[in-house]
Amino acid sequence: MNWDQHKSTWPNAALSRIVTCRPHRWHVQRGGTGPRLLLLHGAGGATHSWRDVIPDLMADHEVLAVDLPGHGFTQLGTRHRSGLDHMAEDLTALLAAEDFAPRITVGHSAGAAVALRIALDGPQPKGVLTFNAALGNFPGLAGWLFPIMAKLLAINPLTAIAFAKLSSANSSKRLIDSTGSNIDAAGLAQYGALITDRAHVDGALNMMAQWSLDRLLADLPRLDIPVHLIAAANDKTVPAETSAAVAARMPAATSEIWQDLGHLAHEEVPEKATCAIRAFAAILP
């Protein structure tokens, strides 16, 4: 995405910077003072996902939100580092370059997987909190068919062009409705900007094509820091029971379910999300 084209309407644009840290050119939003908090969005999203969370948390935290590689305004330096492990490695390098050691890492959906991978391999935060963590592999036939389909789509340069051209404001509304969430008009407009942008669509497809949870799921039992997984009962993207099942595999993990909300629960009720983050922070050492 072109920053100059969107900066006048992008949430919290005053906090934005473009940072070169090999192999990517990252878009980050950073501000506030206090304990450090890292925010990681999900697949197909961007920093706008935290648009109402960031200003609230900045009152008592230093917040860093990042567009994942290939997403939003972060430009891929190489197409071969869009999988979970490589993303975690490159984000760890970015955190070092920014001299930012988070006390808490918060991840949504696929961003939750990245947060947990970083906690296992990189400098460990005091705790990790997740919203609707995408930590379950597709069952049965879909388990091997979907990744193959994503790979085929990602290697075809016409796919992202066609998807972006066919997408519209109505497309973004249908997309969000399919997650079980109901968000405001500003959020819908920002998702509309994302799904009509060729580079962003290509980045999301490339991430899907390289995604694998196998190593992470095998390693989770050795993650002994506090982890709290929040799921939404009306999530039509990730079953709510996924979070409870994953929490049971970690020695210091807990989970809860929020009723009447969907996959973008933190965007639907940002005030509840920030309260949950602060409550989690209060129990950490």
Secondary structure as the mmCIF struct_conf table of DSSP 4:
data_model
#
loop_
_struct_conf.conf_type_id
_struct_conf.id
_struct_conf.beg_label_comp_id
_struct_conf.beg_label_asym_id
_struct_conf.beg_label_seq_id
_struct_conf.end_label_comp_id
_struct_conf.end_label_asym_id
_struct_conf.end_label_seq_id
HELX_RH_AL_P HELX_RH_AL_P1 TRP A 3 HIS A 6
TURN_TY1_P TURN_TY1_P1 LYS A 7 THR A 9
BEND BEND1 TRP A 10 TRP A 10
TURN_TY1_P TURN_TY1_P2 PRO A 11 ASN A 12
HELX_RH_3T_P HELX_RH_3T_P1 ALA A 13 LEU A 15
STRN STRN1 SER A 16 CYS A 21
TURN_TY1_P TURN_TY1_P3 ARG A 22 PRO A 23
STRN STRN2 HIS A 24 GLY A 31
BEND BEND2 GLY A 34 PRO A 35
STRN STRN3 ARG A 36 LEU A 40
TURN_TY1_P TURN_TY1_P4 ALA A 43 GLY A 44
HELX_RH_3T_P HELX_RH_3T_P2 THR A 47 TRP A 50
TURN_TY1_P TURN_TY1_P5 ARG A 51 ASP A 52
HELX_RH_AL_P HELX_RH_AL_P2 VAL A 53 LEU A 57
TURN_TY1_P TURN_TY1_P6 MET A 58 ASP A 60
BEND BEND3 HIS A 61 HIS A 61
STRN STRN4 GLU A 62 VAL A 66
HELX_LH_PP_P HELX_LH_PP_P1 ASP A 67 LEU A 68
TURN_TY1_P TURN_TY1_P7 PRO A 69 GLY A 70
BEND BEND4 HIS A 71 HIS A 71
TURN_TY1_P TURN_TY1_P8 GLY A 72 PHE A 73
HELX_LH_PP_P HELX_LH_PP_P2 THR A 74 THR A 74
STRN STRN5 GLN A 75 GLN A 75
HELX_LH_PP_P HELX_LH_PP_P3 LEU A 76 LEU A 76
BEND BEND5 GLY A 77 GLY A 77
TURN_TY1_P TURN_TY1_P9 ARG A 79 HIS A 80
BEND BEND6 GLY A 83 GLY A 83
HELX_RH_AL_P HELX_RH_AL_P3 LEU A 84 ALA A 97
TURN_TY1_P TURN_TY1_P10 GLU A 98 ASP A 99
BEND BEND7 ARG A 103 ARG A 103
STRN STRN6 ILE A 104 HIS A 108
TURN_TY1_P TURN_TY1_P11 SER A 109 SER A 109
HELX_RH_AL_P HELX_RH_AL_P4 ALA A 110 ASP A 121
BEND BEND8 GLY A 122 PRO A 123
HELX_LH_PP_P HELX_LH_PP_P4 GLN A 124 PRO A 125
BEND BEND9 LYS A 126 LYS A 126
STRN STRN7 GLY A 127 PHE A 131
BEND BEND10 ASN A 132 ASN A 132
HELX_LH_PP_P HELX_LH_PP_P5 ASN A 137 PRO A 139
HELX_RH_AL_P HELX_RH_AL_P5 GLY A 140 ILE A 155
HELX_RH_AL_P HELX_RH_AL_P6 PRO A 157 LEU A 166
HELX_RH_AL_P HELX_RH_AL_P7 ALA A 169 ASP A 177
TURN_TY1_P TURN_TY1_P12 SER A 178 GLY A 180
HELX_RH_AL_P HELX_RH_AL_P8 ALA A 185 ILE A 195
TURN_TY1_P TURN_TY1_P13 THR A 196 THR A 196
HELX_RH_AL_P HELX_RH_AL_P9 ARG A 198 GLN A 210
HELX_RH_AL_P HELX_RH_AL_P10 ASP A 214 ASP A 219
HELX_RH_3T_P HELX_RH_3T_P3 LEU A 220 ARG A 222
BEND BEND11 ILE A 225 ILE A 225
STRN STRN8 VAL A 227 ALA A 232
TURN_TY1_P TURN_TY1_P14 ALA A 233 ASN A 234
BEND BEND12 LYS A 236 VAL A 238
TURN_TY1_P TURN_TY1_P15 ALA A 240 ALA A 240
HELX_RH_AL_P HELX_RH_AL_P11 GLU A 241 ALA A 247
TURN_TY1_P TURN_TY1_P16 ALA A 248 ARG A 249
BEND BEND13 MET A 250 MET A 250
TURN_TY1_P TURN_TY1_P17 PRO A 251 ALA A 252
STRN STRN9 ALA A 253 TRP A 258
TURN_TY1_P TURN_TY1_P18 GLN A 259 ASP A 260
TURN_TY1_P TURN_TY1_P19 HIS A 263 LEU A 264
HELX_RH_AL_P HELX_RH_AL_P12 ALA A 265 GLU A 268
BEND BEND14 VAL A 269 VAL A 269
HELX_RH_AL_P HELX_RH_AL_P13 PRO A 270 ILE A 283
#
